[in-house]
Amino acid sequence: MKTLVIGGARSGKSRYAESLLLDRPDTTYVATGYPAAADDTDWAERVAVHRARRPASWSVEETMDVARLVSEPGGPILVDCMTLWLTRLMDAQNCWTDEGWSRGAEGLRTEVADFVDTVAGAGRELVLVTNEVGQGVVPADPGTRRFVDEMGALNAALGRVVDDVVWCVAGRQVRL
């Protein structure tokens, strides 16, 4: 079973995704965000809340190499989250500026397509958390507009290859 859990900020998507695997002690939790830093207390607090909520039996991988983990045999994987993964991928490809986009867009899209193919062929249970970013205002700057477009494309591509999509809104879940 492959499930995509999508929603806005603070919609309950991570908590819901975790609830799907609470009875699975062999779960690997994949954290794709930047590590907590002392100079960003808000981010450090968010990371701490997520860590405290996880069952002690779950293993944790803090990595961008999600495709490798997904393609290996094993127990279920919970990836939190695809939005941070794409953000870091855009950072690595320097895709936030027009000049960077012209050099990095092809590499970014290739890596995203390869990841989606890996998810499609994965033989293990997956729960992928992602943000719905396309329902707000159109961002004023080109880099953020690119991100919203690429995030929407990634979410749509993942939605086509998973078994279930659950939208979290106002603390509730709606199957799509």
N, C-alpha and C positions, 0 to 999 in steps of 0.2 A: 504494500500500500504506500502510495506517495501522496502527500497532502501539502498543499500550499495554503498558508494562513496569511491573509492580507488584511490590512487595516491602517488607519491613520495613527499618528502619535498618541500614545497613552490610551489606545482603544481596547486593550486587553489581549492583544494577539500573542504576545510572548507567554503570558500566563496560560492562555488556552492551549497553545502549542505544547507547553510543558505538561499540561494535564493529560494530553493524548498518550504520553509515554511514562507516566508516573509509576505504572506497574511493571515497567521494563527496566530491571537493574543493569542490563547490559547496554544501555543507551550511551552513545557518545554525543556530547554537547559540543557543537562547533561554534566558537565565538569568532566572528569575522571583523569586529571593530578594532580600532586602535586600542592598545593597552591603556588602562587608567593612568593618568598622569597627575602628579602632585599639584601642578598649576591649573588644573581644571577640576575643581571640586564637584561641580555638577556631574560631569562624566564619571568621575571616580565613585560618586554616590550611586549612580545608575548601575555601574558594573557591580558594586557591592550588593545591591538589592538582588540582582540576577543571581549572583553567586550564592547568596544566602538561601534562595528559594530552591535551588537544585538539590535533588537527592544526593546523598553522599556516595551512593553506589555508582553514579554516572561518572564516566571519564570525561575529561575536558580537553579539547584541542583548540588552542588560539592560533588560527592560521588563515591564510588566504587560499591555501591549496585544498579547497573543498572538493574539487573534482577527483583528486587522488583518493581522498577518504571515501567518497561516494562510490567509487569504482571498486574498492576493496571489499572482500566478503566480511560479514560480521553482523552484529546486532544493529538496532535502529540508530539513525542519526537525526539529530535535531540541529538545524542550522539557523542561527540567530545572529545576523540577519542578512538577507540578500541585498538590502539597501546599503548597508555598510560595506559589504563586499564590492558592490558596484562603485561606491564612492572611492574606496581605496584603489580599485582598478583604474578609475579615471585619474586619480592622483598619480599612480605609477606610470600611466601613459601620457600624463600632462595634458589632459583633454579639456581643461577648463577655459583655456583661451582660444581665440580663433587660430592662432599659429600652432598651438599644441594640438588642437583638434584636427587640423589638416595633416599633421604628421602621425597622430595616434589613433584616429578613428577606426581605421581598418584593423589595426591590432586589437583594439578594444572589442570591436564587433566579432572578430574571429574568436577571441577568448570567450566571449559570452555564448556564441553559437556552439563552441566545443563543450562548454559547461552544460548547456541545455541538452545536447546529445548524450552526455554522460549521465545526466539525470534520467533521460528517457530509457537508457539501457541498464540502469542500476538494478541490481538484484536484491537490494536490502531495503527495509522500510525507511522512508524519509519523511521528515516534517520540515518544511522550509518556511521561515517567517520572512515577510516582506512588507514594505510600506506602500500604501496606495498614495501616490504623490500627485496624481493628475486631476484631482477634484477641486483644487484650490485656484487661486489667481494665477495668471500667467506671470512667471518670474520676469523681473525687469532686466536682468543681465543675461547675456548669451550663454555663459557657462552653465548657469542654473537651468535655463530652458533646455539645453542639451541634456543635462542630467535627467530632468523630468521626462523628456522624450525617450531616452535610453532606458530609464527605469520602467516606463510603461511598456516598452518593447520587450524587456526582460520578463516582466510579470506576465504579459500575454503569451510569450513563448513557453514559459514554465507552466502556465495554465493549460496549455495544449498537451503537455506530456505527463501531467500528474493525474492521479485517479480522482482526486477530490480538491475542491477549492472552497475555503471557508473564509467569509468576510466578517471581520470583527468591527463592530460599530457600537459606540455607547455601552461597552461592556457586554454586548450580546453577540452571538454568532449566528450567521446566516449562511447556509450552504448554497453555493452557486451552481 
